[in-house]
């Protein structure tokens, strides 16, 4: 069985990174993510940069407000499903 190529990149992310991806997948903002994850807005920005370095092309940060690219939405969907499965257990 071969693993999704993106899986090896995602292994280096921590659970808060996954929660952040899920938050943006659900249409959230940096300010709301900071409140919900008990982080500062600069910490959210730092995590977005870290995630983008590990899994290139996840976020579009050209404008003031970051949002997921098509690749980010695809990965976000899988992260969202995985978090839901973990929360059900």
N, C-alpha and C positions, 0 to 999 in steps of 0.2 A: 504494500500500500504506500503510495507516495503522498507526502504532505503538501498542502497548499504552499507555494513559494513564500507567501506573505507570512506564514506561520513562524518561520525562523526569525523573521524581523520582529514579530510581535512578542516573542518569548522574553525579550529584554524589557518589555513594558511592565510597570507595576499595576496593581489593581486600581489605584487612583487615576492612572493614565487611561485605563479602560473605561472607568466611570466618566472621565472627561470626554472621551470619544463618544460614548453613549449619550452624554448630555448634548453635545453638538448634533449628533444624529437625530435627536428629538427636537431640534430647532432652538436650543438654548443659546444664551449669550454668555460672554465672558463674565459679566457682572453677576449674573444669576449662578453661574458655575462656581464662582468664588464664594458666594453665600452658601450654596448647598454643600460644597465640599470643604467648607471652613478653611479656605485658602485666600491669600490676597490676590488682587488682580494681576500684579506683576508675577506672582507664582504661577498663575494660570497661563500667562503669556510665555513664561519660561518652559512650562510643560508642553505647550503647543509647539514651540521651537524644537524641543527634545524629541517629541513624537515625529515631527516632520523630518528630522535628521535621521531617525531610525527607520521610518517608513516614508520615504520621499513621496511628495505629492498628495499628502492627506488633507492639508488645509490650504485654502487660498487666503493669504493675508495681505493682499494688495490694498484693500480698503481698510478703513478703521476697524471694522468688525470682521473677525475671522469666520470663515464658514468652510464646511467640508466640500471637497471636490467630488467628482463622480467616483474616483477611487476611494476617497474617504467615506462616501455614502455606502459603497459596497462593503467595505470593512466595518463601518459603523453598524450596518444591519446585522452582520454576524456577531459583533461584540454585543449588541443589544439582545440578540437571541440567547447568547451564552450567559449573560447576566441574569436574564429572566429565568433560565434553567437553574442557575445557582441559587437564586432567591426563592424558588419553589421548594428546594430541598430542605 
